Amino acid sequence: MRIGSFLKGGLLIVALLTALNACNHAEATLKEAKEEMPFPVIGPDPLAEEWQMGETHVEDALVITTFRHEEDDSRQIELIQDPTIQGLKIEMVRDFLIAEDQTILQDEAERQMIETSRYVGEVTFETRDDNDVQMTFVQKEDVYQSQTDDIPFYQVAGRDVSVHEMIDFVEDLDVLNS
């Protein structure tokens, strides 16, 4: 009986160490990407307690980081950083930022422009499943300061995540420093 309990405990420790190592590897890969990418790389600062960094993939000018919910592994958010992301029109973003009567996010809308303290973008979610959410966004500072449309785009895609959870996640993103 004691050997069985010892083995179960040992397996649990190995699993925890493996998860911790994977998280550390993902963080290291994200920091390496910061040095290599031709655009500012962002990441959660701080990462909310209920989320854990999964893995980070870097290929050419593409960085994808997966975050998993601590209590339910099926709940995920992918942070996609790629200068070729399409779908968000900077003119529309500028018009939204200068408009006096900005539309507030409504749950029944399929696409909606939103603004956080640092970012502005468009949230899209599946009408058949309100918990599959995507947001393509830019830093507000870039929209105000850039005279060209050469602004880095970012995207988060959530599975089994509410619109409000996604917005909270985006609110915690910041440019990674050295």
PEDA-V652574 format. One record per backbone hydrogen bond with DSSP energy under -0.5 kcal/mol. NH is the residue of the N-H (numbers start at 0). CO is the residue of the C=O. Records with the same first field share a line. If there is no record, write none. Layout:
# PEDA-V652574
NH->CO  CO
This chain:
# PEDA-V652574
4->0
5->1
6->2
7->3
8->4
9->5
10->6
11->7
12->8
13->9
14->10
15->11
16->12
17->13
18->14
19->15
20->16
21->17
22->18
23->19
24->20
25->21
26->22
27->23
28->24
29->25
30->26
31->27
32->28
33->29
34->30  31
35->31
36->32
42->173
44->45  171
47->45
50->47
51->67
53->65
56->63
58->61
61->58
62->80
63->56
64->78
65->54
66->76
67->51
68->71  74
69->49
74->71
75->73  158
76->66
77->156
78->64
79->77  154
80->62  78
81->79  152
82->60
84->81
88->86
89->87
92->88
93->89
94->90
95->91
96->92
97->93
98->94
101->99
108->105
111->122
113->120
115->118
119->137
120->113
121->135
122->111
123->133
124->109
125->131
131->128
132->130  157
133->123
134->155
135->121
136->153
137->119
139->117
140->117
141->138
142->138
143->139
144->140
145->141
150->148
153->136
154->79
155->134
156->77
157->132
158->75
159->130  157
160->130
165->161
166->162
167->163
168->164
169->165
170->166
171->167  168
172->169
173->42
175->40
